[in-house]
């Protein structure tokens, strides 16, 4: 789930939002059926939930953020 977290964080930052949006507005979850991680709740004011394509386009930024935080 970490990679999804960093993709969403990159998406937020690219759209003028901050990581603090996770506090009450975004909930990430893992599908117990083995389909992977997904955004369960998205309530970010003024910003649409990202598509899978938008998140996948942020893979390199997410990898960099994840590496910097380890």
Biopython code that builds the backbone (N, CA, C, O; Angstrom):
import numpy as np
from Bio.PDB.StructureBuilder import StructureBuilder

atoms = [
    (1, "UNK", "N", (0.822, -1.199, 0.000)),
    (1, "UNK", "CA", (0.000, 0.000, 0.000)),
    (1, "UNK", "C", (0.863, 1.258, 0.000)),
    (1, "UNK", "O", (0.403, 2.340, -0.368)),
    (2, "UNK", "N", (2.110, 1.104, 0.415)),
    (2, "UNK", "CA", (2.969, 2.280, 0.460)),
    (2, "UNK", "C", (3.097, 2.951, -0.896)),
    (2, "UNK", "O", (3.069, 4.178, -0.990)),
    (3, "UNK", "N", (3.240, 2.138, -1.965)),
    (3, "UNK", "CA", (3.409, 2.745, -3.273)),
    (3, "UNK", "C", (2.190, 3.567, -3.657)),
    (3, "UNK", "O", (2.340, 4.651, -4.221)),
    (4, "UNK", "N", (0.991, 3.084, -3.369)),
    (4, "UNK", "CA", (-0.219, 3.854, -3.652)),
    (4, "UNK", "C", (-0.221, 5.141, -2.838)),
    (4, "UNK", "O", (-0.584, 6.202, -3.347)),
    (5, "UNK", "N", (0.182, 5.047, -1.583)),
    (5, "UNK", "CA", (0.258, 6.238, -0.731)),
    (5, "UNK", "C", (1.142, 7.295, -1.380)),
    (5, "UNK", "O", (0.759, 8.463, -1.449)),
    (6, "UNK", "N", (2.311, 6.903, -1.852)),
    (6, "UNK", "CA", (3.232, 7.872, -2.444)),
    (6, "UNK", "C", (2.748, 8.379, -3.802)),
    (6, "UNK", "O", (3.030, 9.520, -4.168)),
    (7, "UNK", "N", (2.028, 7.555, -4.545)),
    (7, "UNK", "CA", (1.428, 8.029, -5.796)),
    (7, "UNK", "C", (0.371, 9.092, -5.500)),
    (7, "UNK", "O", (0.316, 10.125, -6.167)),
    (8, "UNK", "N", (-0.462, 8.834, -4.501)),
    (8, "UNK", "CA", (-1.503, 9.799, -4.136)),
    (8, "UNK", "C", (-0.861, 11.073, -3.597)),
    (8, "UNK", "O", (-1.304, 12.177, -3.914)),
    (9, "UNK", "N", (0.171, 10.924, -2.793)),
    (9, "UNK", "CA", (0.874, 12.095, -2.267)),
    (9, "UNK", "C", (1.451, 12.928, -3.416)),
    (9, "UNK", "O", (1.357, 14.155, -3.390)),
    (10, "UNK", "N", (2.035, 12.291, -4.402)),
    (10, "UNK", "CA", (2.570, 12.999, -5.574)),
    (10, "UNK", "C", (1.458, 13.700, -6.342)),
    (10, "UNK", "O", (1.628, 14.831, -6.797)),
    (11, "UNK", "N", (0.325, 13.031, -6.485)),
    (11, "UNK", "CA", (-0.826, 13.610, -7.171)),
    (11, "UNK", "C", (-1.320, 14.853, -6.434)),
    (11, "UNK", "O", (-1.610, 15.878, -7.050)),
    (12, "UNK", "N", (-1.410, 14.750, -5.118)),
    (12, "UNK", "CA", (-1.836, 15.904, -4.317)),
    (12, "UNK", "C", (-0.893, 17.083, -4.519)),
    (12, "UNK", "O", (-1.330, 18.202, -4.783)),
    (13, "UNK", "N", (0.404, 16.822, -4.391)),
    (13, "UNK", "CA", (1.394, 17.892, -4.511)),
    (13, "UNK", "C", (1.388, 18.501, -5.905)),
    (13, "UNK", "O", (1.554, 19.712, -6.050)),
    (14, "UNK", "N", (1.199, 17.686, -6.923)),
    (14, "UNK", "CA", (1.156, 18.194, -8.302)),
    (14, "UNK", "C", (-0.054, 19.085, -8.542)),
    (14, "UNK", "O", (-0.090, 19.858, -9.500)),
    (15, "UNK", "N", (-1.050, 18.969, -7.657)),
    (15, "UNK", "CA", (-2.278, 19.755, -7.803)),
    (15, "UNK", "C", (-2.469, 20.766, -6.681)),
    (15, "UNK", "O", (-3.592, 21.173, -6.384)),
    (16, "UNK", "N", (-1.361, 21.169, -6.057)),
    (16, "UNK", "CA", (-1.398, 22.239, -5.069)),
    (16, "UNK", "C", (-1.984, 21.863, -3.716)),
    (16, "UNK", "O", (-2.363, 22.741, -2.941)),
    (17, "UNK", "N", (-2.063, 20.584, -3.425)),
    (17, "UNK", "CA", (-2.573, 20.112, -2.134)),
    (17, "UNK", "C", (-1.408, 19.554, -1.321)),
    (17, "UNK", "O", (-0.303, 19.385, -1.836)),
    (18, "UNK", "N", (-1.667, 19.274, -0.054)),
    (18, "UNK", "CA", (-0.606, 18.755, 0.809)),
    (18, "UNK", "C", (-0.970, 17.384, 1.360)),
    (18, "UNK", "O", (-2.102, 16.917, 1.232)),
    (19, "UNK", "N", (0.005, 16.769, 1.963)),
    (19, "UNK", "CA", (-0.161, 15.447, 2.567)),
    (19, "UNK", "C", (-1.210, 15.466, 3.677)),
    (19, "UNK", "O", (-1.770, 14.424, 4.018)),
    (20, "UNK", "N", (-1.477, 16.626, 4.233)),
    (20, "UNK", "CA", (-2.458, 16.731, 5.315)),
    (20, "UNK", "C", (-3.867, 16.334, 4.860)),
    (20, "UNK", "O", (-4.733, 16.085, 5.698)),
    (21, "UNK", "N", (-4.104, 16.272, 3.560)),
    (21, "UNK", "CA", (-5.403, 15.834, 3.037)),
    (21, "UNK", "C", (-5.726, 14.401, 3.462)),
    (21, "UNK", "O", (-6.894, 14.018, 3.511)),
    (22, "UNK", "N", (-4.689, 13.605, 3.771)),
    (22, "UNK", "CA", (-4.907, 12.229, 4.198)),
    (22, "UNK", "C", (-5.623, 12.159, 5.544)),
    (22, "UNK", "O", (-6.290, 11.167, 5.836)),
    (23, "UNK", "N", (-5.494, 13.198, 6.364)),
    (23, "UNK", "CA", (-6.009, 13.160, 7.727)),
    (23, "UNK", "C", (-7.475, 12.728, 7.798)),
    (23, "UNK", "O", (-7.795, 11.775, 8.509)),
    (24, "UNK", "N", (-8.348, 13.387, 7.097)),
    (24, "UNK", "CA", (-9.773, 13.068, 7.172)),
    (24, "UNK", "C", (-10.428, 12.861, 5.814)),
    (24, "UNK", "O", (-11.612, 12.532, 5.743)),
    (25, "UNK", "N", (-9.685, 13.048, 4.750)),
    (25, "UNK", "CA", (-10.295, 13.087, 3.425)),
    (25, "UNK", "C", (-9.998, 11.902, 2.511)),
    (25, "UNK", "O", (-10.715, 11.671, 1.537)),
    (26, "UNK", "N", (-8.946, 11.155, 2.823)),
    (26, "UNK", "CA", (-8.534, 10.062, 1.944)),
    (26, "UNK", "C", (-8.324, 8.806, 2.779)),
    (26, "UNK", "O", (-7.670, 8.836, 3.822)),
    (27, "UNK", "N", (-8.886, 7.714, 2.307)),
    (27, "UNK", "CA", (-8.682, 6.434, 2.963)),
    (27, "UNK", "C", (-8.247, 5.422, 1.910)),
    (27, "UNK", "O", (-8.959, 5.181, 0.935)),
    (28, "UNK", "N", (-7.071, 4.832, 2.116)),
    (28, "UNK", "CA", (-6.563, 3.798, 1.233)),
    (28, "UNK", "C", (-6.844, 2.450, 1.879)),
    (28, "UNK", "O", (-6.812, 2.320, 3.102)),
    (29, "UNK", "N", (-7.119, 1.443, 1.048)),
    (29, "UNK", "CA", (-7.439, 0.130, 1.589)),
    (29, "UNK", "C", (-6.875, -0.942, 0.668)),
    (29, "UNK", "O", (-6.666, -0.716, -0.524)),
    (30, "UNK", "N", (-6.633, -2.119, 1.250)),
    (30, "UNK", "CA", (-6.184, -3.268, 0.480)),
    (30, "UNK", "C", (-7.362, -4.208, 0.287)),
    (30, "UNK", "O", (-8.063, -4.542, 1.242)),
    (31, "UNK", "N", (-7.573, -4.626, -0.935)),
    (31, "UNK", "CA", (-8.652, -5.546, -1.264)),
    (31, "UNK", "C", (-8.268, -6.948, -0.792)),
    (31, "UNK", "O", (-7.274, -7.509, -1.253)),
    (32, "UNK", "N", (-9.033, -7.498, 0.100)),
    (32, "UNK", "CA", (-8.728, -8.824, 0.652)),
    (32, "UNK", "C", (-8.872, -9.938, -0.381)),
    (32, "UNK", "O", (-8.465, -11.070, -0.124)),
    (33, "UNK", "N", (-9.441, -9.638, -1.536)),
    (33, "UNK", "CA", (-9.587, -10.629, -2.600)),
    (33, "UNK", "C", (-8.337, -10.741, -3.465)),
    (33, "UNK", "O", (-8.311, -11.497, -4.436)),
    (34, "UNK", "N", (-7.305, -9.987, -3.109)),
    (34, "UNK", "CA", (-6.061, -10.066, -3.848)),
    (34, "UNK", "C", (-5.973, -9.139, -5.040)),
    (34, "UNK", "O", (-5.067, -9.274, -5.862)),
    (35, "UNK", "N", (-6.898, -8.198, -5.148)),
    (35, "UNK", "CA", (-6.871, -7.263, -6.273)),
    (35, "UNK", "C", (-5.999, -6.045, -6.028)),
    (35, "UNK", "O", (-5.872, -5.191, -6.905)),
    (36, "UNK", "N", (-5.397, -5.951, -4.855)),
    (36, "UNK", "CA", (-4.458, -4.871, -4.584)),
    (36, "UNK", "C", (-5.051, -3.712, -3.816)),
    (36, "UNK", "O", (-6.179, -3.761, -3.327)),
    (37, "UNK", "N", (-4.251, -2.674, -3.729)),
    (37, "UNK", "CA", (-4.611, -1.479, -2.982)),
    (37, "UNK", "C", (-5.485, -0.555, -3.832)),
    (37, "UNK", "O", (-5.383, -0.525, -5.059)),
    (38, "UNK", "N", (-6.339, 0.191, -3.146)),
    (38, "UNK", "CA", (-7.205, 1.118, -3.858)),
    (38, "UNK", "C", (-7.606, 2.275, -2.941)),
    (38, "UNK", "O", (-7.415, 2.215, -1.727)),
    (39, "UNK", "N", (-8.156, 3.311, -3.534)),
    (39, "UNK", "CA", (-8.663, 4.457, -2.780)),
    (39, "UNK", "C", (-10.103, 4.144, -2.404)),
    (39, "UNK", "O", (-10.973, 4.053, -3.271)),
    (40, "UNK", "N", (-10.353, 3.979, -1.112)),
    (40, "UNK", "CA", (-11.699, 3.668, -0.652)),
    (40, "UNK", "C", (-12.529, 4.939, -0.504)),
    (40, "UNK", "O", (-13.699, 4.971, -0.886)),
    (41, "UNK", "N", (-11.925, 5.982, 0.049)),
    (41, "UNK", "CA", (-12.623, 7.246, 0.279)),
    (41, "UNK", "C", (-11.789, 8.392, -0.268)),
    (41, "UNK", "O", (-10.578, 8.451, -0.056)),
    (42, "UNK", "N", (-12.453, 9.305, -0.976)),
    (42, "UNK", "CA", (-11.787, 10.496, -1.528)),
    (42, "UNK", "C", (-12.719, 11.680, -1.329)),
    (42, "UNK", "O", (-13.754, 11.776, -1.989)),
    (43, "UNK", "N", (-12.359, 12.580, -0.428)),
    (43, "UNK", "CA", (-13.159, 13.774, -0.156)),
    (43, "UNK", "C", (-12.291, 15.023, -0.157)),
    (43, "UNK", "O", (-12.390, 15.852, 0.747)),
    (44, "UNK", "N", (-11.443, 15.160, -1.167)),
    (44, "UNK", "CA", (-10.546, 16.302, -1.260)),
    (44, "UNK", "C", (-11.271, 17.428, -1.992)),
    (44, "UNK", "O", (-11.633, 17.293, -3.161)),
    (45, "UNK", "N", (-11.472, 18.510, -1.305)),
    (45, "UNK", "CA", (-12.196, 19.645, -1.863)),
    (45, "UNK", "C", (-11.448, 20.237, -3.062)),
    (45, "UNK", "O", (-10.264, 20.562, -2.975)),
    (46, "UNK", "N", (-12.157, 20.367, -4.165)),
    (46, "UNK", "CA", (-11.601, 21.005, -5.348)),
    (46, "UNK", "C", (-10.671, 20.136, -6.175)),
    (46, "UNK", "O", (-10.009, 20.635, -7.085)),
    (47, "UNK", "N", (-10.608, 18.848, -5.877)),
    (47, "UNK", "CA", (-9.722, 17.959, -6.635)),
    (47, "UNK", "C", (-10.402, 16.604, -6.827)),
    (47, "UNK", "O", (-10.771, 15.931, -5.865)),
    (48, "UNK", "N", (-10.556, 16.228, -8.089)),
    (48, "UNK", "CA", (-11.186, 14.946, -8.403)),
    (48, "UNK", "C", (-10.275, 13.792, -8.029)),
    (48, "UNK", "O", (-9.051, 13.920, -8.038)),
    (49, "UNK", "N", (-10.882, 12.672, -7.703)),
    (49, "UNK", "CA", (-10.109, 11.463, -7.406)),
    (49, "UNK", "C", (-9.310, 11.086, -8.647)),
    (49, "UNK", "O", (-9.844, 11.109, -9.756)),
    (50, "UNK", "N", (-8.043, 10.742, -8.475)),
    (50, "UNK", "CA", (-7.227, 10.397, -9.644)),
    (50, "UNK", "C", (-7.631, 9.057, -10.243)),
    (50, "UNK", "O", (-8.090, 8.154, -9.545)),
    (51, "UNK", "N", (-7.450, 8.956, -11.535)),
    (51, "UNK", "CA", (-7.679, 7.686, -12.223)),
    (51, "UNK", "C", (-6.433, 6.813, -12.044)),
    (51, "UNK", "O", (-5.378, 7.296, -11.631)),
    (52, "UNK", "N", (-6.568, 5.538, -12.356)),
    (52, "UNK", "CA", (-5.409, 4.639, -12.310)),
    (52, "UNK", "C", (-4.319, 5.129, -13.259)),
    (52, "UNK", "O", (-3.133, 5.045, -12.940)),
    (53, "UNK", "N", (-4.712, 5.632, -14.405)),
    (53, "UNK", "CA", (-3.747, 6.122, -15.388)),
    (53, "UNK", "C", (-2.969, 7.318, -14.826)),
    (53, "UNK", "O", (-1.753, 7.407, -14.997)),
    (54, "UNK", "N", (-3.674, 8.232, -14.158)),
    (54, "UNK", "CA", (-2.999, 9.384, -13.565)),
    (54, "UNK", "C", (-2.023, 8.946, -12.481)),
    (54, "UNK", "O", (-0.910, 9.467, -12.398)),
    (55, "UNK", "N", (-2.431, 8.002, -11.661)),
    (55, "UNK", "CA", (-1.547, 7.517, -10.600)),
    (55, "UNK", "C", (-0.350, 6.766, -11.178)),
    (55, "UNK", "O", (0.772, 6.932, -10.701)),
    (56, "UNK", "N", (-0.576, 5.955, -12.183)),
    (56, "UNK", "CA", (0.527, 5.202, -12.797)),
    (56, "UNK", "C", (1.541, 6.126, -13.452)),
    (56, "UNK", "O", (2.726, 5.799, -13.516)),
    (57, "UNK", "N", (1.091, 7.274, -13.939)),
    (57, "UNK", "CA", (2.004, 8.248, -14.541)),
    (57, "UNK", "C", (2.931, 8.869, -13.498)),
    (57, "UNK", "O", (3.946, 9.472, -13.846)),
    (58, "UNK", "N", (2.583, 8.723, -12.228)),
    (58, "UNK", "CA", (3.397, 9.290, -11.143)),
    (58, "UNK", "C", (4.309, 8.253, -10.493)),
    (58, "UNK", "O", (4.844, 8.495, -9.411)),
    (59, "UNK", "N", (4.489, 7.125, -11.128)),
    (59, "UNK", "CA", (5.287, 6.028, -10.568)),
    (59, "UNK", "C", (6.700, 6.468, -10.184)),
    (59, "UNK", "O", (7.164, 6.167, -9.084)),
    (60, "UNK", "N", (7.385, 7.180, -11.083)),
    (60, "UNK", "CA", (8.774, 7.562, -10.771)),
    (60, "UNK", "C", (8.839, 8.560, -9.621)),
    (60, "UNK", "O", (9.731, 8.464, -8.779)),
    (61, "UNK", "N", (7.907, 9.522, -9.566)),
    (61, "UNK", "CA", (7.873, 10.469, -8.456)),
    (61, "UNK", "C", (7.587, 9.748, -7.139)),
    (61, "UNK", "O", (8.183, 10.062, -6.109)),
    (62, "UNK", "N", (6.675, 8.785, -7.182)),
    (62, "UNK", "CA", (6.319, 8.028, -5.984)),
    (62, "UNK", "C", (7.503, 7.205, -5.501)),
    (62, "UNK", "O", (7.758, 7.132, -4.299)),
    (63, "UNK", "N", (8.223, 6.590, -6.420)),
    (63, "UNK", "CA", (9.398, 5.795, -6.053)),
    (63, "UNK", "C", (10.451, 6.677, -5.403)),
    (63, "UNK", "O", (11.069, 6.280, -4.414)),
    (64, "UNK", "N", (10.661, 7.864, -5.944)),
    (64, "UNK", "CA", (11.628, 8.793, -5.365)),
    (64, "UNK", "C", (11.217, 9.212, -3.960)),
    (64, "UNK", "O", (12.047, 9.222, -3.051)),
    (65, "UNK", "N", (9.940, 9.560, -3.769)),
    (65, "UNK", "CA", (9.450, 9.938, -2.437)),
    (65, "UNK", "C", (9.627, 8.790, -1.457)),
    (65, "UNK", "O", (10.073, 8.992, -0.327)),
    (66, "UNK", "N", (9.279, 7.590, -1.890)),
    (66, "UNK", "CA", (9.389, 6.428, -1.007)),
    (66, "UNK", "C", (10.839, 6.178, -0.623)),
    (66, "UNK", "O", (11.135, 5.897, 0.538)),
    (67, "UNK", "N", (11.741, 6.279, -1.588)),
    (67, "UNK", "CA", (13.171, 6.075, -1.313)),
    (67, "UNK", "C", (13.709, 7.129, -0.355)),
    (67, "UNK", "O", (14.514, 6.819, 0.523)),
    (68, "UNK", "N", (13.273, 8.359, -0.518)),
    (68, "UNK", "CA", (13.737, 9.451, 0.346)),
    (68, "UNK", "C", (13.233, 9.320, 1.764)),
    (68, "UNK", "O", (13.847, 9.857, 2.687)),
    (69, "UNK", "N", (12.130, 8.621, 1.963)),
    (69, "UNK", "CA", (11.543, 8.485, 3.286)),
    (69, "UNK", "C", (11.984, 7.223, 4.018)),
    (69, "UNK", "O", (11.545, 6.976, 5.141)),
    (70, "UNK", "N", (12.841, 6.426, 3.401)),
    (70, "UNK", "CA", (13.306, 5.202, 4.064)),
    (70, "UNK", "C", (14.665, 5.372, 4.646)),
    (70, "UNK", "O", (15.204, 4.437, 5.239)),
]
sb = StructureBuilder()
sb.init_structure("model")
sb.init_model(0)
sb.init_chain("A")
sb.init_seg("    ")
for serial, (resi, resn, name, xyz) in enumerate(atoms, 1):
    if name == "N":
        sb.init_residue(resn, " ", resi, " ")
    sb.init_atom(name, np.array(xyz, "f"), 0.0, 1.0, " ", f" {name:<3s}", serial, name[0])
structure = sb.get_structure()
